[in-house]
Amino acid sequence: MLLAAGDALAHRVNVFAWVEGDMVFVECKYPDGTKVHEGVIRVLDSAGKELLSGKTNDKGEFSFKVPSRMT
């Protein structure tokens, strides 16, 4: 599984992601600590196929259930 952050339009974005149980939690901030609002999060498999996507909320957070492996 690959977690990809979209283009930041010349602004560096710090993306933190961690797993708790069957959930993945993502937090995105600019270097000054400002939360990334409506930042696009794309989750790709090892072949580059998009498994899911979404946007961060007002707190710069996004979470999703760990995608099941597809064979």
PyMOL Python script that loads the backbone (N, CA, C, O; Angstrom):
from pymol import cmd

cmd.read_pdbstr("""\
ATOM      1  N   MET A   1       0.852  -1.158   0.000  1.00  0.00           N
ATOM      2  CA  MET A   1       0.000   0.000   0.000  1.00  0.00           C
ATOM      3  C   MET A   1       0.897   1.220   0.000  1.00  0.00           C
ATOM      4  O   MET A   1       1.905   1.257   0.706  1.00  0.00           O
ATOM      5  N   LEU A   2       0.539   2.203  -0.778  1.00  0.00           N
ATOM      6  CA  LEU A   2       1.293   3.447  -0.872  1.00  0.00           C
ATOM      7  C   LEU A   2       0.349   4.590  -0.597  1.00  0.00           C
ATOM      8  O   LEU A   2      -0.753   4.644  -1.142  1.00  0.00           O
ATOM      9  N   LEU A   3       0.783   5.503   0.247  1.00  0.00           N
ATOM     10  CA  LEU A   3      -0.009   6.679   0.560  1.00  0.00           C
ATOM     11  C   LEU A   3       0.633   7.840  -0.158  1.00  0.00           C
ATOM     12  O   LEU A   3       1.815   8.111   0.052  1.00  0.00           O
ATOM     13  N   ALA A   4      -0.115   8.539  -1.006  1.00  0.00           N
ATOM     14  CA  ALA A   4       0.462   9.615  -1.808  1.00  0.00           C
ATOM     15  C   ALA A   4      -0.245  10.932  -1.517  1.00  0.00           C
ATOM     16  O   ALA A   4      -1.473  11.005  -1.490  1.00  0.00           O
ATOM     17  N   ALA A   5       0.546  11.955  -1.303  1.00  0.00           N
ATOM     18  CA  ALA A   5      -0.014  13.301  -1.130  1.00  0.00           C
ATOM     19  C   ALA A   5       0.001  13.988  -2.480  1.00  0.00           C
ATOM     20  O   ALA A   5       0.957  13.837  -3.240  1.00  0.00           O
ATOM     21  N   GLY A   6      -1.034  14.736  -2.788  1.00  0.00           N
ATOM     22  CA  GLY A   6      -1.128  15.428  -4.071  1.00  0.00           C
ATOM     23  C   GLY A   6      -0.202  16.628  -4.144  1.00  0.00           C
ATOM     24  O   GLY A   6       0.521  16.927  -3.193  1.00  0.00           O
ATOM     25  N   ASP A   7      -0.230  17.311  -5.279  1.00  0.00           N
ATOM     26  CA  ASP A   7       0.587  18.501  -5.473  1.00  0.00           C
ATOM     27  C   ASP A   7       0.257  19.549  -4.420  1.00  0.00           C
ATOM     28  O   ASP A   7      -0.906  19.751  -4.069  1.00  0.00           O
ATOM     29  N   ALA A   8       1.282  20.202  -3.928  1.00  0.00           N
ATOM     30  CA  ALA A   8       1.095  21.193  -2.872  1.00  0.00           C
ATOM     31  C   ALA A   8       1.269  22.618  -3.377  1.00  0.00           C
ATOM     32  O   ALA A   8       1.279  23.552  -2.575  1.00  0.00           O
ATOM     33  N   LEU A   9       1.407  22.810  -4.696  1.00  0.00           N
ATOM     34  CA  LEU A   9       1.526  24.135  -5.277  1.00  0.00           C
ATOM     35  C   LEU A   9       2.639  24.954  -4.614  1.00  0.00           C
ATOM     36  O   LEU A   9       2.402  26.064  -4.136  1.00  0.00           O
ATOM     37  N   ALA A  10       3.837  24.401  -4.591  1.00  0.00           N
ATOM     38  CA  ALA A  10       5.044  25.064  -4.095  1.00  0.00           C
ATOM     39  C   ALA A  10       5.094  25.184  -2.583  1.00  0.00           C
ATOM     40  O   ALA A  10       5.965  25.879  -2.061  1.00  0.00           O
ATOM     41  N   HIS A  11       4.204  24.541  -1.869  1.00  0.00           N
ATOM     42  CA  HIS A  11       4.244  24.534  -0.415  1.00  0.00           C
ATOM     43  C   HIS A  11       4.575  23.125   0.050  1.00  0.00           C
ATOM     44  O   HIS A  11       3.957  22.155  -0.390  1.00  0.00           O
ATOM     45  N   ARG A  12       5.553  23.020   0.941  1.00  0.00           N
ATOM     46  CA  ARG A  12       5.864  21.701   1.489  1.00  0.00           C
ATOM     47  C   ARG A  12       4.753  21.308   2.445  1.00  0.00           C
ATOM     48  O   ARG A  12       4.239  22.138   3.195  1.00  0.00           O
ATOM     49  N   VAL A  13       4.391  20.048   2.410  1.00  0.00           N
ATOM     50  CA  VAL A  13       3.363  19.512   3.294  1.00  0.00           C
ATOM     51  C   VAL A  13       3.965  18.338   4.045  1.00  0.00           C
ATOM     52  O   VAL A  13       4.576  17.455   3.443  1.00  0.00           O
ATOM     53  N   ASN A  14       3.795  18.328   5.353  1.00  0.00           N
ATOM     54  CA  ASN A  14       4.220  17.203   6.168  1.00  0.00           C
ATOM     55  C   ASN A  14       3.029  16.267   6.325  1.00  0.00           C
ATOM     56  O   ASN A  14       1.963  16.673   6.787  1.00  0.00           O
ATOM     57  N   VAL A  15       3.224  15.009   5.936  1.00  0.00           N
ATOM     58  CA  VAL A  15       2.155  14.012   6.008  1.00  0.00           C
ATOM     59  C   VAL A  15       2.582  12.936   6.994  1.00  0.00           C
ATOM     60  O   VAL A  15       3.629  12.310   6.829  1.00  0.00           O
ATOM     61  N   PHE A  16       1.773  12.729   8.011  1.00  0.00           N
ATOM     62  CA  PHE A  16       2.013  11.694   9.006  1.00  0.00           C
ATOM     63  C   PHE A  16       0.888  10.672   8.884  1.00  0.00           C
ATOM     64  O   PHE A  16      -0.286  11.034   8.805  1.00  0.00           O
ATOM     65  N   ALA A  17       1.258   9.392   8.869  1.00  0.00           N
ATOM     66  CA  ALA A  17       0.244   8.336   8.769  1.00  0.00           C
ATOM     67  C   ALA A  17       0.619   7.206   9.708  1.00  0.00           C
ATOM     68  O   ALA A  17       1.795   6.870   9.844  1.00  0.00           O
ATOM     69  N   TRP A  18      -0.378   6.619  10.357  1.00  0.00           N
ATOM     70  CA  TRP A  18      -0.142   5.499  11.255  1.00  0.00           C
ATOM     71  C   TRP A  18      -1.354   4.587  11.245  1.00  0.00           C
ATOM     72  O   TRP A  18      -2.456   4.985  10.867  1.00  0.00           O
ATOM     73  N   VAL A  19      -1.123   3.350  11.671  1.00  0.00           N
ATOM     74  CA  VAL A  19      -2.173   2.324  11.681  1.00  0.00           C
ATOM     75  C   VAL A  19      -2.505   1.989  13.123  1.00  0.00           C
ATOM     76  O   VAL A  19      -1.615   1.798  13.953  1.00  0.00           O
ATOM     77  N   GLU A  20      -3.792   1.921  13.409  1.00  0.00           N
ATOM     78  CA  GLU A  20      -4.305   1.450  14.695  1.00  0.00           C
ATOM     79  C   GLU A  20      -5.389   0.441  14.391  1.00  0.00           C
ATOM     80  O   GLU A  20      -6.456   0.793  13.888  1.00  0.00           O
ATOM     81  N   GLY A  21      -5.114  -0.813  14.697  1.00  0.00           N
ATOM     82  CA  GLY A  21      -6.079  -1.874  14.387  1.00  0.00           C
ATOM     83  C   GLY A  21      -6.261  -1.984  12.886  1.00  0.00           C
ATOM     84  O   GLY A  21      -5.295  -2.207  12.158  1.00  0.00           O
ATOM     85  N   ASP A  22      -7.501  -1.829  12.413  1.00  0.00           N
ATOM     86  CA  ASP A  22      -7.763  -1.933  10.973  1.00  0.00           C
ATOM     87  C   ASP A  22      -7.987  -0.572  10.328  1.00  0.00           C
ATOM     88  O   ASP A  22      -8.541  -0.478   9.232  1.00  0.00           O
ATOM     89  N   MET A  23      -7.549   0.493  11.022  1.00  0.00           N
ATOM     90  CA  MET A  23      -7.725   1.850  10.506  1.00  0.00           C
ATOM     91  C   MET A  23      -6.367   2.522  10.269  1.00  0.00           C
ATOM     92  O   MET A  23      -5.407   2.307  11.009  1.00  0.00           O
ATOM     93  N   VAL A  24      -6.319   3.343   9.212  1.00  0.00           N
ATOM     94  CA  VAL A  24      -5.152   4.174   8.920  1.00  0.00           C
ATOM     95  C   VAL A  24      -5.566   5.618   9.194  1.00  0.00           C
ATOM     96  O   VAL A  24      -6.607   6.077   8.725  1.00  0.00           O
ATOM     97  N   PHE A  25      -4.739   6.321   9.955  1.00  0.00           N
ATOM     98  CA  PHE A  25      -4.999   7.716  10.287  1.00  0.00           C
ATOM     99  C   PHE A  25      -3.929   8.571   9.626  1.00  0.00           C
ATOM    100  O   PHE A  25      -2.746   8.233   9.659  1.00  0.00           O
ATOM    101  N   VAL A  26      -4.345   9.672   9.029  1.00  0.00           N
ATOM    102  CA  VAL A  26      -3.441  10.572   8.313  1.00  0.00           C
ATOM    103  C   VAL A  26      -3.647  11.980   8.863  1.00  0.00           C
ATOM    104  O   VAL A  26      -4.775  12.423   9.081  1.00  0.00           O
ATOM    105  N   GLU A  27      -2.531  12.671   9.082  1.00  0.00           N
ATOM    106  CA  GLU A  27      -2.578  14.064   9.517  1.00  0.00           C
ATOM    107  C   GLU A  27      -1.637  14.852   8.616  1.00  0.00           C
ATOM    108  O   GLU A  27      -0.491  14.451   8.415  1.00  0.00           O
ATOM    109  N   CYS A  28      -2.108  15.965   8.076  1.00  0.00           N
ATOM    110  CA  CYS A  28      -1.315  16.775   7.145  1.00  0.00           C
ATOM    111  C   CYS A  28      -1.221  18.208   7.653  1.00  0.00           C
ATOM    112  O   CYS A  28      -2.222  18.830   8.010  1.00  0.00           O
ATOM    113  N   LYS A  29       0.030  18.723   7.676  1.00  0.00           N
ATOM    114  CA  LYS A  29       0.277  20.088   8.144  1.00  0.00           C
ATOM    115  C   LYS A  29       1.319  20.745   7.242  1.00  0.00           C
ATOM    116  O   LYS A  29       2.161  20.080   6.639  1.00  0.00           O
ATOM    117  N   TYR A  30       1.235  22.057   7.170  1.00  0.00           N
ATOM    118  CA  TYR A  30       2.293  22.842   6.549  1.00  0.00           C
ATOM    119  C   TYR A  30       3.405  23.010   7.595  1.00  0.00           C
ATOM    120  O   TYR A  30       3.157  22.830   8.787  1.00  0.00           O
ATOM    121  N   PRO A  31       4.608  23.346   7.169  1.00  0.00           N
ATOM    122  CA  PRO A  31       5.715  23.479   8.128  1.00  0.00           C
ATOM    123  C   PRO A  31       5.445  24.447   9.287  1.00  0.00           C
ATOM    124  O   PRO A  31       6.017  24.281  10.364  1.00  0.00           O
ATOM    125  N   ASP A  32       4.591  25.447   9.088  1.00  0.00           N
ATOM    126  CA  ASP A  32       4.283  26.394  10.170  1.00  0.00           C
ATOM    127  C   ASP A  32       3.229  25.863  11.136  1.00  0.00           C
ATOM    128  O   ASP A  32       2.839  26.559  12.073  1.00  0.00           O
ATOM    129  N   GLY A  33       2.760  24.615  10.909  1.00  0.00           N
ATOM    130  CA  GLY A  33       1.771  24.001  11.795  1.00  0.00           C
ATOM    131  C   GLY A  33       0.338  24.156  11.342  1.00  0.00           C
ATOM    132  O   GLY A  33      -0.558  23.542  11.921  1.00  0.00           O
ATOM    133  N   THR A  34       0.096  24.965  10.314  1.00  0.00           N
ATOM    134  CA  THR A  34      -1.252  25.131   9.774  1.00  0.00           C
ATOM    135  C   THR A  34      -1.740  23.810   9.200  1.00  0.00           C
ATOM    136  O   THR A  34      -1.011  23.133   8.474  1.00  0.00           O
ATOM    137  N   LYS A  35      -2.963  23.451   9.524  1.00  0.00           N
ATOM    138  CA  LYS A  35      -3.545  22.199   9.038  1.00  0.00           C
ATOM    139  C   LYS A  35      -3.906  22.327   7.562  1.00  0.00           C
ATOM    140  O   LYS A  35      -4.323  23.393   7.107  1.00  0.00           O
ATOM    141  N   VAL A  36      -3.745  21.243   6.822  1.00  0.00           N
ATOM    142  CA  VAL A  36      -4.102  21.218   5.399  1.00  0.00           C
ATOM    143  C   VAL A  36      -5.590  20.909   5.297  1.00  0.00           C
ATOM    144  O   VAL A  36      -6.025  19.805   5.624  1.00  0.00           O
ATOM    145  N   HIS A  37      -6.364  21.883   4.845  1.00  0.00           N
ATOM    146  CA  HIS A  37      -7.819  21.748   4.695  1.00  0.00           C
ATOM    147  C   HIS A  37      -8.135  21.295   3.274  1.00  0.00           C
ATOM    148  O   HIS A  37      -7.685  21.916   2.312  1.00  0.00           O
ATOM    149  N   GLU A  38      -8.903  20.221   3.135  1.00  0.00           N
ATOM    150  CA  GLU A  38      -9.315  19.655   1.853  1.00  0.00           C
ATOM    151  C   GLU A  38      -8.126  19.208   0.994  1.00  0.00           C
ATOM    152  O   GLU A  38      -8.168  19.295  -0.233  1.00  0.00           O
ATOM    153  N   GLY A  39      -7.068  18.729   1.656  1.00  0.00           N
ATOM    154  CA  GLY A  39      -5.939  18.149   0.928  1.00  0.00           C
ATOM    155  C   GLY A  39      -6.331  16.791   0.379  1.00  0.00           C
ATOM    156  O   GLY A  39      -6.943  15.995   1.089  1.00  0.00           O
ATOM    157  N   VAL A  40      -5.996  16.515  -0.851  1.00  0.00           N
ATOM    158  CA  VAL A  40      -6.366  15.254  -1.487  1.00  0.00           C
ATOM    159  C   VAL A  40      -5.412  14.156  -1.037  1.00  0.00           C
ATOM    160  O   VAL A  40      -4.192  14.305  -1.118  1.00  0.00           O
ATOM    161  N   ILE A  41      -5.977  13.062  -0.567  1.00  0.00           N
ATOM    162  CA  ILE A  41      -5.224  11.871  -0.177  1.00  0.00           C
ATOM    163  C   ILE A  41      -5.603  10.751  -1.134  1.00  0.00           C
ATOM    164  O   ILE A  41      -6.781  10.443  -1.320  1.00  0.00           O
ATOM    165  N   ARG A  42      -4.588  10.150  -1.736  1.00  0.00           N
ATOM    166  CA  ARG A  42      -4.817   9.012  -2.634  1.00  0.00           C
ATOM    167  C   ARG A  42      -4.057   7.811  -2.093  1.00  0.00           C
ATOM    168  O   ARG A  42      -2.887   7.928  -1.729  1.00  0.00           O
ATOM    169  N   VAL A  43      -4.712   6.660  -2.039  1.00  0.00           N
ATOM    170  CA  VAL A  43      -4.085   5.419  -1.581  1.00  0.00           C
ATOM    171  C   VAL A  43      -3.952   4.506  -2.788  1.00  0.00           C
ATOM    172  O   VAL A  43      -4.938   4.170  -3.444  1.00  0.00           O
ATOM    173  N   LEU A  44      -2.705   4.105  -3.073  1.00  0.00           N
ATOM    174  CA  LEU A  44      -2.407   3.294  -4.247  1.00  0.00           C
ATOM    175  C   LEU A  44      -1.879   1.934  -3.830  1.00  0.00           C
ATOM    176  O   LEU A  44      -1.285   1.796  -2.760  1.00  0.00           O
ATOM    177  N   ASP A  45      -2.091   0.932  -4.668  1.00  0.00           N
ATOM    178  CA  ASP A  45      -1.464  -0.358  -4.421  1.00  0.00           C
ATOM    179  C   ASP A  45      -0.064  -0.345  -5.025  1.00  0.00           C
ATOM    180  O   ASP A  45       0.350   0.666  -5.592  1.00  0.00           O
ATOM    181  N   SER A  46       0.673  -1.453  -4.911  1.00  0.00           N
ATOM    182  CA  SER A  46       2.061  -1.487  -5.376  1.00  0.00           C
ATOM    183  C   SER A  46       2.188  -1.344  -6.891  1.00  0.00           C
ATOM    184  O   SER A  46       3.266  -1.023  -7.391  1.00  0.00           O
ATOM    185  N   ALA A  47       1.107  -1.576  -7.621  1.00  0.00           N
ATOM    186  CA  ALA A  47       1.117  -1.421  -9.080  1.00  0.00           C
ATOM    187  C   ALA A  47       0.698  -0.011  -9.509  1.00  0.00           C
ATOM    188  O   ALA A  47       0.673   0.297 -10.700  1.00  0.00           O
ATOM    189  N   GLY A  48       0.371   0.838  -8.537  1.00  0.00           N
ATOM    190  CA  GLY A  48      -0.040   2.201  -8.859  1.00  0.00           C
ATOM    191  C   GLY A  48      -1.528   2.382  -9.063  1.00  0.00           C
ATOM    192  O   GLY A  48      -1.978   3.476  -9.402  1.00  0.00           O
ATOM    193  N   LYS A  49      -2.302   1.319  -8.861  1.00  0.00           N
ATOM    194  CA  LYS A  49      -3.763   1.408  -9.006  1.00  0.00           C
ATOM    195  C   LYS A  49      -4.347   2.086  -7.766  1.00  0.00           C
ATOM    196  O   LYS A  49      -4.017   1.725  -6.636  1.00  0.00           O
ATOM    197  N   GLU A  50      -5.213   3.066  -7.991  1.00  0.00           N
ATOM    198  CA  GLU A  50      -5.835   3.776  -6.873  1.00  0.00           C
ATOM    199  C   GLU A  50      -6.853   2.880  -6.174  1.00  0.00           C
ATOM    200  O   GLU A  50      -7.763   2.341  -6.804  1.00  0.00           O
ATOM    201  N   LEU A  51      -6.684   2.733  -4.864  1.00  0.00           N
ATOM    202  CA  LEU A  51      -7.613   1.938  -4.066  1.00  0.00           C
ATOM    203  C   LEU A  51      -8.715   2.802  -3.467  1.00  0.00           C
ATOM    204  O   LEU A  51      -9.863   2.370  -3.361  1.00  0.00           O
ATOM    205  N   LEU A  52      -8.364   4.017  -3.079  1.00  0.00           N
ATOM    206  CA  LEU A  52      -9.355   4.946  -2.544  1.00  0.00           C
ATOM    207  C   LEU A  52      -8.753   6.338  -2.516  1.00  0.00           C
ATOM    208  O   LEU A  52      -7.537   6.501  -2.624  1.00  0.00           O
ATOM    209  N   SER A  53      -9.599   7.329  -2.373  1.00  0.00           N
ATOM    210  CA  SER A  53      -9.135   8.702  -2.244  1.00  0.00           C
ATOM    211  C   SER A  53     -10.128   9.469  -1.379  1.00  0.00           C
ATOM    212  O   SER A  53     -11.266   9.041  -1.182  1.00  0.00           O
ATOM    213  N   GLY A  54      -9.681  10.592  -0.877  1.00  0.00           N
ATOM    214  CA  GLY A  54     -10.534  11.435  -0.053  1.00  0.00           C
ATOM    215  C   GLY A  54      -9.829  12.748   0.214  1.00  0.00           C
ATOM    216  O   GLY A  54      -8.761  13.014  -0.337  1.00  0.00           O
ATOM    217  N   LYS A  55     -10.425  13.566   1.059  1.00  0.00           N
ATOM    218  CA  LYS A  55      -9.853  14.874   1.391  1.00  0.00           C
ATOM    219  C   LYS A  55      -9.749  15.025   2.903  1.00  0.00           C
ATOM    220  O   LYS A  55     -10.558  14.482   3.656  1.00  0.00           O
ATOM    221  N   THR A  56      -8.740  15.770   3.329  1.00  0.00           N
ATOM    222  CA  THR A  56      -8.594  16.045   4.750  1.00  0.00           C
ATOM    223  C   THR A  56      -9.706  16.985   5.213  1.00  0.00           C
ATOM    224  O   THR A  56     -10.248  17.773   4.438  1.00  0.00           O
ATOM    225  N   ASN A  57     -10.024  16.874   6.494  1.00  0.00           N
ATOM    226  CA  ASN A  57     -11.063  17.731   7.070  1.00  0.00           C
ATOM    227  C   ASN A  57     -10.441  19.057   7.526  1.00  0.00           C
ATOM    228  O   ASN A  57      -9.284  19.334   7.212  1.00  0.00           O
ATOM    229  N   ASP A  58     -11.195  19.870   8.257  1.00  0.00           N
ATOM    230  CA  ASP A  58     -10.715  21.177   8.730  1.00  0.00           C
ATOM    231  C   ASP A  58      -9.518  21.056   9.671  1.00  0.00           C
ATOM    232  O   ASP A  58      -8.762  22.011   9.845  1.00  0.00           O
ATOM    233  N   LYS A  59      -9.348  19.872  10.282  1.00  0.00           N
ATOM    234  CA  LYS A  59      -8.227  19.644  11.203  1.00  0.00           C
ATOM    235  C   LYS A  59      -7.033  19.004  10.494  1.00  0.00           C
ATOM    236  O   LYS A  59      -6.053  18.641  11.145  1.00  0.00           O
ATOM    237  N   GLY A  60      -7.104  18.860   9.163  1.00  0.00           N
ATOM    238  CA  GLY A  60      -6.017  18.244   8.408  1.00  0.00           C
ATOM    239  C   GLY A  60      -5.965  16.742   8.562  1.00  0.00           C
ATOM    240  O   GLY A  60      -4.917  16.134   8.346  1.00  0.00           O
ATOM    241  N   GLU A  61      -7.078  16.132   8.931  1.00  0.00           N
ATOM    242  CA  GLU A  61      -7.117  14.691   9.213  1.00  0.00           C
ATOM    243  C   GLU A  61      -7.935  13.938   8.166  1.00  0.00           C
ATOM    244  O   GLU A  61      -8.887  14.462   7.588  1.00  0.00           O
ATOM    245  N   PHE A  62      -7.531  12.710   7.950  1.00  0.00           N
ATOM    246  CA  PHE A  62      -8.261  11.798   7.077  1.00  0.00           C
ATOM    247  C   PHE A  62      -8.018  10.407   7.629  1.00  0.00           C
ATOM    248  O   PHE A  62      -6.909  10.110   8.072  1.00  0.00           O
ATOM    249  N   SER A  63      -9.015   9.558   7.612  1.00  0.00           N
ATOM    250  CA  SER A  63      -8.830   8.177   8.068  1.00  0.00           C
ATOM    251  C   SER A  63      -9.630   7.251   7.171  1.00  0.00           C
ATOM    252  O   SER A  63     -10.618   7.641   6.549  1.00  0.00           O
ATOM    253  N   PHE A  64      -9.165   6.011   7.129  1.00  0.00           N
ATOM    254  CA  PHE A  64      -9.838   5.006   6.312  1.00  0.00           C
ATOM    255  C   PHE A  64      -9.500   3.627   6.822  1.00  0.00           C
ATOM    256  O   PHE A  64      -8.479   3.426   7.479  1.00  0.00           O
ATOM    257  N   LYS A  65     -10.364   2.678   6.514  1.00  0.00           N
ATOM    258  CA  LYS A  65     -10.152   1.289   6.871  1.00  0.00           C
ATOM    259  C   LYS A  65      -9.062   0.724   5.947  1.00  0.00           C
ATOM    260  O   LYS A  65      -9.051   1.008   4.749  1.00  0.00           O
ATOM    261  N   VAL A  66      -8.154  -0.071   6.504  1.00  0.00           N
ATOM    262  CA  VAL A  66      -7.099  -0.684   5.712  1.00  0.00           C
ATOM    263  C   VAL A  66      -7.751  -1.462   4.583  1.00  0.00           C
ATOM    264  O   VAL A  66      -8.575  -2.342   4.833  1.00  0.00           O
ATOM    265  N   PRO A  67      -7.388  -1.146   3.328  1.00  0.00           N
ATOM    266  CA  PRO A  67      -7.980  -1.857   2.191  1.00  0.00           C
ATOM    267  C   PRO A  67      -7.601  -3.343   2.221  1.00  0.00           C
ATOM    268  O   PRO A  67      -6.478  -3.697   2.579  1.00  0.00           O
ATOM    269  N   SER A  68      -8.538  -4.193   1.846  1.00  0.00           N
ATOM    270  CA  SER A  68      -8.222  -5.618   1.777  1.00  0.00           C
ATOM    271  C   SER A  68      -7.349  -5.871   0.553  1.00  0.00           C
ATOM    272  O   SER A  68      -7.422  -5.153  -0.444  1.00  0.00           O
ATOM    273  N   ARG A  69      -6.531  -6.898   0.652  1.00  0.00           N
ATOM    274  CA  ARG A  69      -5.663  -7.244  -0.480  1.00  0.00           C
ATOM    275  C   ARG A  69      -6.499  -7.840  -1.598  1.00  0.00           C
ATOM    276  O   ARG A  69      -7.386  -8.664  -1.370  1.00  0.00           O
ATOM    277  N   MET A  70      -6.197  -7.406  -2.800  1.00  0.00           N
ATOM    278  CA  MET A  70      -6.903  -7.932  -3.966  1.00  0.00           C
ATOM    279  C   MET A  70      -5.919  -8.780  -4.756  1.00  0.00           C
ATOM    280  O   MET A  70      -4.778  -8.373  -4.972  1.00  0.00           O
ATOM    281  N   THR A  71      -6.358  -9.960  -5.189  1.00  0.00           N
ATOM    282  CA  THR A  71      -5.468 -10.840  -5.950  1.00  0.00           C
ATOM    283  C   THR A  71      -5.924 -10.953  -7.380  1.00  0.00           C
ATOM    284  O   THR A  71      -5.297 -11.654  -8.175  1.00  0.00           O
TER     285      THR A  71
END
""", "prot")
cmd.dss("prot")
cmd.show_as("cartoon", "prot")
cmd.util.cbc("prot")
cmd.orient("prot")
